[in-house]
Amino acid sequence: MRVLIVDDEQNIRETLEEFLQDEGYEVKTASNGADALSLMAGEEPPGLVILDMMLPLVSGQEVYERMQADPRLCGVPVIISTSAAAGAPNGPLVLQKPVNLDRLLAAVKNHCAGAP
């Protein structure tokens, strides 16, 4: 299962990427919303997106809204990872930063049907 991590903080992207790869997941990353949308447009959609809300170029909120409006992406589960949980969209699971890795892994396994 492929997971896309979208976060502008390099250390967070790298930590989550390494953690999920160690658990057997294929991981791609994007440092801003525009790159995330380009990645999702150019290939098969990921199985799950871990999305920060405060991103440069295109906000996490806009990424989420564009995903919901796109027939290819509207079914992709999203986990919101943010320090501003009050501004997160309704629907997706919201994990407050700093993210608890055990809670994140449980959520990823749940969304990916437990199979990396």
Secondary structure, DSSP 4 states (H G I P E B T S, - for coil): -EEEEE-S-HHHHHHHHHHHHHTT-EEEEESSHHHHHHHHHHSSPPSEEEE-SS-SSS-HHHHHHHHHH-TTTTTS-EEEEES-GGGSPSSSEEEESSPPHHHHHHHHHHHTTT--
